[in-house]
Amino acid sequence: MWGGMAGLVLQLIAGGVGGSVIGTTVKRYDLGMIGSLLVGIIGGAIGAQMIGAVVGGGEANVIVGPDGFDLGTLIAQFAAGAFGGGALVVITGLVKENMGGRKPA
């Protein structure tokens, strides 16, 4: 797991933020306040772990470890979580739209 438990918590929070921001700003893919938040949380965890696997992050890349606090890892995990959350909200919004879901006014 990329970033350990502290990293996972950060990725979940960042995913919720990213999903909520995309849901609010891009009304076409809005899933509602709770829907965007929940889908963003799931997307933050999944997306950040996928990005961590691609860039080669592992248990060695933790936010707070034996070497102290690592701001670069914190920023990378927050950005990956926010991106994953926002991306999953857009994907879910596209699926909902193509299945004949509610269209924004």
Buried (B, 14 or more C-beta within 10 A) or exposed (E): BBBBEBBBBBBBBBBBBBBBBBBEEBEEBBBEEEBBBBBBBBBBBBBBBEBBEEEEBEEEBBBEBEEEEBEEBBEBBBBBBBBBBBBBBBEBBEEBBEEEEEEEE
